[in-house]
Each structure stands twice: as C-alpha cells, then as structure tokens.
Amino acid sequence: MSNVDYLKDLLGEKGYKITTQRLVVYELLKEKEDEHLSPEEIYELIKDKYPEMGMATIYRTLQLFEEIGLAIKLNFDDGCGRYEILSPDSLETHQHHHLICKNCGKIIEVKEDLMNSLEEIIEKQYNFEIKNHMVKFTGICSDCRKKENFNGNRKET
C-alpha cells in the first residue's frame, strides 16, 4: 500500500476527507521523517509552493494527524512541539527513543527498544498495563564532544 493510499484509508475510516493541505503536510513529514519538524519549519518548507496554506491550517492538520494516530507530537525541550509521522507497522510497536544534544540540538534516533524488561517490572510492581513509552536522553553528541576536545586541547600561541 502506498503512503497516499494509507493516508486516504486512515482518514476515510475516521470520517475525514483527503485534502491537498493534508496530503502536502503528510508527504513532507514522510519525506523529512528523520528531522522531527515543528509546525513553523513545515510552514517554511511549503510556503513558496503553497502560499495559500497558512499556519492555522498546518496546526489543525497536525492536530488531526495526532488524533487519528498518524503522527505523534514530541517535546525535545526546545520550546516547540515537533512531529514524527507514524507508519502503519509502528502503530503496533513502541516508538523509538531519542538522544538530544544539549549543545547543538541534534536529535539522534535510537531504533533499539531495550525497555521491555523494565516494562515488565513496572507492570508487575504497580499493576499497570503499559501501552507505550517515550524516552529521551540528553547529553553531548559526538560532534560537539570532538569540538570540545579540540578546543580544550588546543595550545595558545
């Protein structure tokens, strides 16, 4: 099934129409899925090609995508919500985790899910059925660490 067919099917199941605006935002999120775009970044990327699409439309579209389980809003402590598209196969599995560099703001996706044993402990200890989890680690990325080491080891002349 193509991405557009998946979008049409999901919107149709929930009683929504496919619109140009929804299609454009969806395709952009799919194209840039590793970039975790904010609504403002989405607007900047599409405003020249679709000048009639305003920020309010983008916000409404993202909110709809969240409501129907097509996207998830992520908080990386940078003052804005960022969006990640969910694929059909990811709806049944946990989301991946993120590493966030406190220096440059780079976001690195961790594809492995090593939380299963912790989930089992939490479910048993608290009698709580876990459906999903989101984990973010903050620190310093390898590029920034290299820069710090270079700058710290450089001799002044």
N, CA, C and O of each residue as an XYZ file, in Angstrom:
628
protein
N       0.845     -1.182      0.000
C       0.000      0.000      0.000
C       0.889      1.243      0.000
O       1.841      1.334      0.775
N       0.575      2.184     -0.862
C       1.367      3.417     -0.927
C       1.052      4.314      0.261
O       0.047      4.128      0.947
N       1.923      5.289      0.493
C       1.714      6.233      1.589
C       0.416      7.013      1.416
O      -0.308      7.248      2.383
N       0.123      7.414      0.171
C      -1.096      8.182     -0.094
C      -2.321      7.306      0.163
O      -3.308      7.771      0.734
N      -2.263      6.036     -0.259
C      -3.386      5.125     -0.007
C      -3.601      4.934      1.481
O      -4.736      4.902      1.958
N      -2.498      4.808      2.214
C      -2.603      4.648      3.665
C      -3.272      5.883      4.288
O      -4.155      5.754      5.136
N      -2.850      7.066      3.865
C      -3.448      8.304      4.372
C      -4.929      8.353      4.042
O      -5.746      8.656      4.912
N      -5.289      8.057      2.793
C      -6.697      8.078      2.376
C      -7.522      7.088      3.194
O      -8.611      7.415      3.667
N      -6.995      5.875      3.355
C      -7.722      4.857      4.124
C      -7.925      5.282      5.566
O      -9.022      5.151      6.107
N      -6.874      5.789      6.188
C      -6.963      6.177      7.592
C      -7.924      7.349      7.779
O      -8.750      7.340      8.692
N      -7.815      8.343      6.924
C      -8.744      9.479      7.020
C     -10.182      9.018      6.774
O     -11.103      9.420      7.486
N     -10.363      8.175      5.761
C     -11.702      7.679      5.434
C     -12.323      6.889      6.577
O     -13.506      7.049      6.876
N     -11.524      6.034      7.217
C     -12.010      5.248      8.360
C     -12.514      6.141      9.480
O     -13.462      5.795     10.185
N     -11.877      7.282      9.638
C     -12.222      8.200     10.729
C     -13.249      9.251     10.302
O     -13.639     10.105     11.099
N     -13.683      9.183      9.044
C     -14.717     10.105      8.570
C     -14.196     11.439      8.055
O     -14.945     12.415      8.015
N     -12.928     11.502      7.659
C     -12.338     12.741      7.149
C     -12.016     12.594      5.666
O     -11.769     11.496      5.168
N     -12.027     13.730      4.977
C     -11.667     13.752      3.562
C     -10.165     13.951      3.407
O      -9.490     14.498      4.279
N      -9.670     13.488      2.270
C      -8.288     13.800      1.912
C      -8.320     15.172      1.250
O      -9.072     15.388      0.300
N      -7.512     16.090      1.745
C      -7.428     17.423      1.147
C      -5.996     17.653      0.686
O      -5.075     16.950      1.102
N      -5.827     18.622     -0.159
C      -4.486     18.959     -0.633
C      -3.593     19.305      0.547
O      -2.446     18.864      0.612
N      -4.114     20.092      1.479
C      -3.321     20.506      2.633
C      -2.865     19.302      3.460
O      -1.703     19.226      3.860
N      -3.769     18.375      3.712
C      -3.420     17.186      4.492
C      -2.392     16.330      3.757
O      -1.459     15.800      4.359
N      -2.580     16.209      2.466
C      -1.648     15.421      1.656
C      -0.258     16.049      1.643
O       0.746     15.348      1.771
N      -0.200     17.374      1.487
C       1.083     18.082      1.443
C       1.827     17.932      2.770
O       3.021     17.631      2.775
N       1.144     18.136      3.885
C       1.783     18.026      5.197
C       2.234     16.586      5.432
O       3.340     16.354      5.921
N       1.394     15.630      5.091
C       1.745     14.214      5.268
C       2.982     13.851      4.445
O       3.917     13.241      4.965
N       2.987     14.222      3.170
C       4.123     13.881      2.313
C       5.414     14.538      2.802
O       6.483     13.932      2.731
N       5.321     15.774      3.296
C       6.505     16.448      3.827
C       7.020     15.727      5.079
O       8.225     15.522      5.228
N       6.109     15.345      5.975
C       6.526     14.622      7.174
C       7.164     13.283      6.817
O       8.133     12.869      7.454
N       6.629     12.605      5.803
C       7.216     11.338      5.357
C       8.603     11.567      4.759
O       9.544     10.825      5.039
N       8.711     12.602      3.934
C       9.984     12.906      3.262
C      11.072     13.280      4.269
O      12.236     12.924      4.091
N      10.692     13.990      5.313
C      11.649     14.508      6.300
C      11.486     13.802      7.645
O      11.691     14.416      8.692
N      11.119     12.519      7.627
C      10.749     11.847      8.868
C      11.872     11.778      9.900
O      11.590     11.617     11.087
N      13.100     11.891      9.501
C      14.200     11.861     10.468
C      14.523     13.238     11.042
O      15.416     13.365     11.879
N      13.805     14.268     10.600
C      14.135     15.630     11.019
C      13.252     16.178     12.127
O      13.581     17.225     12.685
N      12.151     15.531     12.474
C      11.289     15.966     13.574
C      10.915     17.450     13.421
O      11.361     18.293     14.198
N      10.111     17.746     12.435
C       9.782     19.127     12.082
C       8.767     19.754     13.032
O       7.857     19.086     13.523
N       8.941     21.042     13.278
C       7.961     21.830     14.026
C       6.958     22.391     13.018
O       7.241     22.400     11.820
N       5.788     22.861     13.478
C       4.832     23.475     12.546
C       5.447     24.650     11.775
O       5.156     24.843     10.594
N       6.286     25.420     12.441
C       6.915     26.561     11.794
C       7.868     26.114     10.690
O       7.930     26.734      9.628
N       8.609     25.039     10.942
C       9.518     24.509      9.922
C       8.735     23.945      8.738
O       9.148     24.098      7.588
N       7.617     23.300      9.017
C       6.757     22.796      7.938
C       6.288     23.963      7.077
O       6.340     23.901      5.849
N       5.833     25.021      7.732
C       5.363     26.204      7.004
C       6.475     26.776      6.113
O       6.239     27.090      4.947
N       7.659     26.906      6.658
C       8.782     27.456      5.887
C       9.101     26.602      4.663
O       9.484     27.130      3.619
N       8.946     25.304      4.787
C       9.264     24.401      3.684
C       8.196     24.376      2.588
O       8.491     24.024      1.446
N       6.962     24.747      2.926
C       5.899     24.655      1.914
C       5.331     25.993      1.466
O       4.567     26.035      0.501
N       5.677     27.077      2.128
C       5.010     28.358      1.853
C       5.209     28.859      0.424
O       4.308     29.489     -0.130
N       6.366     28.596     -0.186
C       6.594     29.083     -1.548
C       5.752     28.322     -2.560
O       5.210     28.914     -3.494
N       5.641     27.017     -2.377
C       4.877     26.197     -3.314
C       3.370     26.267     -3.045
O       2.568     26.146     -3.970
N       2.990     26.462     -1.784
C       1.579     26.524     -1.388
C       1.330     27.775     -0.546
O       1.095     27.671      0.658
N       1.377     28.957     -1.168
C       1.246     30.201     -0.396
C      -0.118     30.377      0.269
O      -0.252     31.152      1.215
N      -1.128     29.662     -0.224
C      -2.463     29.783      0.373
C      -2.587     29.020      1.691
O      -3.567     29.200      2.414
N      -1.613     28.176      2.013
C      -1.670     27.384      3.232
C      -1.027     28.164      4.373
O       0.168     28.458      4.343
N      -1.819     28.489      5.360
C      -1.325     29.274      6.490
C      -0.971     28.411      7.683
O      -1.181     27.197      7.683
N      -0.440     29.051      8.684
C      -0.027     28.357      9.908
C      -1.201     27.670     10.596
O      -1.055     26.568     11.125
N      -2.367     28.319     10.591
C      -3.535     27.727     11.258
C      -3.896     26.385     10.619
O      -4.244     25.435     11.320
N      -3.814     26.310      9.303
C      -4.106     25.051      8.594
C      -3.100     23.980      8.980
O      -3.466     22.823      9.184
N      -1.848     24.357      9.080
C      -0.807     23.392      9.453
C      -1.046     22.884     10.871
O      -0.944     21.684     11.126
N      -1.361     23.786     11.791
C      -1.632     23.365     13.170
C      -2.848     22.431     13.229
O      -2.811     21.407     13.911
N      -3.925     22.784     12.514
C      -5.116     21.941     12.512
C      -4.829     20.567     11.911
O      -5.308     19.548     12.408
N      -4.046     20.551     10.841
C      -3.704     19.291     10.185
C      -2.883     18.411     11.115
O      -3.142     17.212     11.219
N      -1.901     18.986     11.790
C      -1.073     18.211     12.718
C      -1.893     17.697     13.897
O      -1.690     16.576     14.363
N      -2.817     18.522     14.373
C      -3.682     18.099     15.471
C      -4.562     16.919     15.031
O      -4.748     15.963     15.784
N      -5.095     16.994     13.816
C      -5.887     15.894     13.282
C      -5.046     14.626     13.147
O      -5.489     13.539     13.518
N      -3.834     14.771     12.614
C      -2.940     13.621     12.460
C      -2.663     12.958     13.812
O      -2.590     11.733     13.910
N      -2.512     13.777     14.842
C      -2.303     13.236     16.192
C      -3.535     12.479     16.671
O      -3.428     11.377     17.209
N      -4.709     13.082     16.471
C      -5.960     12.489     16.936
C      -6.238     11.133     16.296
O      -6.773     10.236     16.948
N      -5.878     10.979     15.027
C      -6.187      9.726     14.331
C      -5.019      8.733     14.387
O      -5.095      7.650     13.806
N      -3.943      9.103     15.087
C      -2.819      8.187     15.269
C      -1.869      8.132     14.093
O      -1.164      7.141     13.906
N      -1.844      9.184     13.304
C      -0.961      9.226     12.138
C       0.380      9.874     12.466
O       1.379      9.624     11.792
N       0.397     10.702     13.500
C       1.627     11.393     13.902
C       1.650     11.494     15.421
O       0.631     11.349     16.096
N       2.827     11.744     15.921
C       2.995     11.931     17.360
C       3.754     13.244     17.572
O       4.694     13.570     16.847
N       3.315     13.978     18.587
C       3.976     15.234     18.934
C       5.047     14.930     19.972
O       4.781     14.288     20.988
N       6.249     15.396     19.705
C       7.386     15.151     20.581
C       7.856     16.456     21.211
O       7.784     17.516     20.589
N       8.331     16.374     22.435
C       8.868     17.534     23.143
C      10.344     17.279     23.400
O      10.709     16.389     24.169
N      11.180     18.064     22.753
C      12.622     17.919     22.934
C      13.201     19.071     23.757
O      14.392     19.369     23.659
N      12.373     19.707     24.554
C      12.795     20.781     25.458
C      13.420     21.962     24.716
O      14.294     22.644     25.252
N      12.970     22.200     23.485
C      13.488     23.340     22.730
C      12.417     24.409     22.519
O      12.597     25.320     21.711
N      11.308     24.298     23.244
C      10.289     25.326     23.197
C       9.231     25.134     22.120
O       8.325     25.960     22.003
N       9.320     24.074     21.335
C       8.279     23.858     20.325
C       7.996     22.373     20.195
O       8.860     21.528     20.428
N       6.761     22.079     19.816
C       6.389     20.702     19.547
C       6.941     20.287     18.196
O       6.904     21.064     17.242
N       7.442     19.095     18.112
C       7.964     18.564     16.852
C       7.180     17.300     16.531
O       6.727     16.589     17.428
N       7.030     17.035     15.254
C       6.156     15.946     14.841
C       6.914     14.853     14.122
O       7.857     15.085     13.366
N       6.448     13.646     14.400
C       7.017     12.472     13.758
C       5.855     11.656     13.208
O       4.883     11.383     13.912
N       5.969     11.278     11.966
C       4.928     10.501     11.310
C       5.006      9.063     11.810
O       6.097      8.540     12.036
N       3.863      8.431     11.983
C       3.822      7.036     12.393
C       3.452      6.192     11.187
O       2.494      6.498     10.477
N       4.196      5.151     10.961
C       3.912      4.264      9.838
C       2.915      3.202     10.283
O       2.726      3.000     11.483
N       2.273      2.520      9.334
C       1.280      1.507      9.715
C       1.856      0.431     10.637
O       1.176     -0.019     11.559
N       3.093      0.017     10.397
C       3.681     -1.027     11.229
C       4.110     -0.522     12.597
O       4.259     -1.322     13.521
N       4.315      0.789     12.756
C       4.745      1.315     14.054
C       3.581      1.496     15.017
O       3.794      1.736     16.205
N       2.354      1.384     14.518
C       1.203      1.579     15.398
C       1.068      0.440     16.410
O       0.475      0.619     17.474
N       1.616     -0.721     16.080
C       1.518     -1.877     16.959
C       2.755     -2.031     17.846
O       2.780     -2.901     18.717
N       3.770     -1.209     17.643
C       5.009     -1.347     18.392
C       5.308     -0.057     19.142
O       4.686      0.977     18.895
N       6.253     -0.127     20.048
C       6.668      1.065     20.772
C       7.422      2.004     19.851
O       8.013      1.593     18.852
N       7.382      3.257     20.210
C       8.138      4.252     19.460
C       9.607      4.142     19.837
O       9.958      3.633     20.901
N      10.451      4.627     18.947
C      11.878      4.604     19.238
C      12.224      5.743     20.197
O      11.391      6.598     20.496
N      13.440      5.735     20.661
C      13.892      6.719     21.633
C      14.773      7.752     20.944
O      15.165      7.582     19.790
N      15.076      8.820     21.664
C      15.838      9.919     21.071
C      16.974     10.343     21.979
O      16.847     10.347     23.204
N      18.092     10.702     21.355
C      19.225     11.323     22.037
C      19.236     12.784     21.612
O      19.181     13.080     20.418
N      19.305     13.690     22.562
C      19.239     15.123     22.266
C      20.516     15.787     22.761
O      20.846     15.720     23.945
N      21.228     16.428     21.842
C      22.454     17.122     22.220
C      22.104     18.477     22.828
O      21.397     19.278     22.218
N      22.605     18.722     24.032
C      22.342     19.986     24.734
C      23.128     21.147     24.135
O      22.787     22.306     24.374
N      24.189     20.855     23.350
C      24.976     21.925     22.731
C      24.368     22.386     21.416
O      24.020     23.557     21.264
N      24.241     21.460     20.459
C      23.825     21.845     19.102
C      22.365     21.549     18.812
O      21.846     22.000     17.791
N      21.679     20.798     19.685
C      20.277     20.476     19.474
C      20.021     19.305     18.538
O      18.871     19.002     18.222
N      21.082     18.646     18.092
C      20.912     17.497     17.198
C      20.069     16.429     17.885
O      20.199     16.187     19.085
N      19.203     15.796     17.097
C      18.359     14.721     17.599
C      18.757     13.442     16.874
O      18.739     13.382     15.645
N      19.113     12.431     17.641
C      19.525     11.150     17.080
C      18.498     10.107     17.508
O      18.168      9.999     18.689
N      17.996      9.341     16.541
C      17.020      8.305     16.854
C      17.721      7.023     17.268
O      18.680      6.586     16.632
N      17.225      6.428     18.345
C      17.711      5.133     18.806
C      16.643      4.120     18.409
O      15.539      4.137     18.952
N      16.959      3.255     17.482
C      15.969      2.312     16.952
C      15.719      1.139     17.886
O      14.623      0.577     17.878
N      16.701      0.755     18.687
C      16.550     -0.384     19.577
C      15.621     -0.016     20.734
O      15.637      1.112     21.225
N      14.819     -0.981     21.156
C      13.961     -0.791     22.324
C      14.421     -1.762     23.393
O      14.118     -2.954     23.342
N      15.146     -1.247     24.347
C      15.713     -2.077     25.403
C      14.927     -1.954     26.706
O      15.429     -2.301     27.775
N      13.700     -1.462     26.611
C      12.919     -1.169     27.804
C      11.977     -2.306     28.214
O      11.281     -2.191     29.222
N      11.947     -3.386     27.460
C      10.969     -4.440     27.732
C      11.071     -5.004     29.147
O      10.044     -5.185     29.801
N      12.274     -5.287     29.637
C      12.397     -5.856     30.980
C      11.964     -4.848     32.046
O      11.353     -5.226     33.046
N      12.277     -3.573     31.837
C      11.828     -2.547     32.777
C      10.300     -2.447     32.770
O       9.681     -2.291     33.823
N       9.701     -2.537     31.589
C       8.238     -2.501     31.500
C       7.611     -3.651     32.275
O       6.616     -3.460     32.974
N       8.184     -4.840     32.156
C       7.650     -5.999     32.868
C       7.683     -5.768     34.381
O       6.725     -6.091     35.084
N       8.774     -5.216     34.870
C       8.900     -4.929     36.307
C       7.847     -3.920     36.739
O       7.177     -4.111     37.754
N       7.700     -2.841     35.966
C       6.737     -1.794     36.307
C       5.315     -2.348     36.277
O       4.517     -2.065     37.171
N       4.999     -3.136     35.252
C       3.645     -3.691     35.152
C       3.316     -4.579     36.355
O       2.213     -4.511     36.897
N       4.267     -5.402     36.766
C       4.026     -6.293     37.910
C       3.965     -5.512     39.219
O       3.064     -5.718     40.032
N       4.930     -4.614     39.417
C       5.035     -3.904     40.696
C       3.866     -2.948     40.914
O       3.392     -2.804     42.041
N       3.400     -2.302     39.867
C       2.358     -1.286     40.011
C       1.012     -1.724     39.453
O       0.062     -0.941     39.449
N       0.914     -2.987     38.973
C      -0.320     -3.477     38.372
C      -0.830     -2.478     37.325
O      -1.975     -2.027     37.368
N       0.051     -2.156     36.397
C      -0.202     -1.115     35.409
C       0.122     -1.668     34.030
O       1.245     -2.111     33.787
N      -0.853     -1.645     33.127
C      -0.619     -2.145     31.773
C      -0.034     -1.022     30.905
O      -0.705     -0.027     30.630
N       1.197     -1.189     30.489
C       1.884     -0.187     29.668
C       1.535     -0.416     28.206
O       1.685     -1.524     27.689
N       1.072      0.625     27.548
C       0.747      0.563     26.123
C       1.892      1.087     25.266
O       2.115      0.604     24.156
N       2.602      2.056     25.773
C       3.719      2.644     25.041
C       4.556      3.463     26.012
O       4.167      3.674     27.161
N       5.685      3.913     25.548
C       6.541      4.790     26.349
C       7.357      5.662     25.402
O       7.566      5.318     24.238
N       7.807      6.779     25.917
C       8.696      7.663     25.166
C       9.880      7.979     26.068
O       9.712      8.372     27.223
N      11.054      7.806     25.536
C      12.262      8.051     26.315
C      13.145      9.010     25.530
O      13.341      8.850     24.325
N      13.670      9.997     26.222
C      14.654     10.883     25.605
C      15.834     11.015     26.553
O      15.676     11.168     27.764
N      17.003     10.951     25.972
C      18.236     11.104     26.717
C      18.863     12.418     26.288
O      18.919     12.715     25.094
N      19.330     13.198     27.229
C      20.019     14.442     26.889
C      21.486     14.294     27.214
O      21.859     13.593     28.155
N      22.314     14.952     26.434
C      23.754     14.869     26.637
C      24.477     15.662     25.578
O      23.951     16.650     25.066
N      25.672     15.238     25.247
C      26.505     15.928     24.266
C      26.820     14.936     23.146
O      27.328     13.845     23.407
N      26.523     15.310     21.907
C      26.743     14.420     20.766
C      28.240     14.288     20.461
O      29.062     15.059     20.955
N      28.565     13.299     19.642
C      29.976     13.036     19.333
C      30.626     14.221     18.612
O      31.795     14.516     18.860
N      29.897     14.903     17.728
C      30.465     16.060     17.028
C      30.831     17.173     18.011
O      31.915     17.751     17.928
N      29.924     17.464     18.936
C      30.205     18.519     19.929
C      31.327     18.099     20.877
O      32.143     18.928     21.279
N      31.370     16.826     21.231
C      32.447     16.342     22.100
C      33.795     16.472     21.407
O      34.786     16.834     22.041
N      33.841     16.181     20.117
C      35.090     16.335     19.358
C      35.518     17.799     19.335
O      36.695     18.115     19.507
N      34.536     18.701     19.117
C      34.850     20.135     19.097
C      35.373     20.590     20.456
O      36.348     21.337     20.538
N      34.705     20.125     21.539
C      35.148     20.495     22.887
C      36.555     19.983     23.158
O      37.384     20.704     23.712
N      36.824     18.757     22.774
C      38.147     18.185     22.987
C      39.199     18.920     22.162
O      40.312     19.159     22.631
N      38.836     19.274     20.933
C      39.764     20.016     20.076
C      40.055     21.384     20.667
O      41.213     21.792     20.764
N      39.004     22.092     21.061
C      39.181     23.435     21.617
C      39.891     23.402     22.964
O      40.675     24.299     23.276
N      39.619     22.368     23.767
C      40.238     22.268     25.092
C      41.694     21.843     25.032
O      42.474     22.154     25.932
N      42.064     21.131     23.970
C      43.436     20.631     23.860
C      44.318     21.538     23.010
O      45.525     21.317     22.908
N      43.722     22.552     22.405
C      44.489     23.433     21.529
C      45.396     24.333     22.373
O      44.963     24.908     23.372
N      46.633     24.442     21.964
C      47.581     25.282     22.682
C      47.526     26.698     22.157
O      47.466     26.926     20.948
N      47.546     27.634     23.060
C      47.531     29.040     22.660
C      48.943     29.475     22.340
O      49.886     29.095     23.034
N      49.099     30.275     21.286
C      50.431     30.772     20.917
C      50.536     32.244     21.088
O      51.589     32.823     20.822
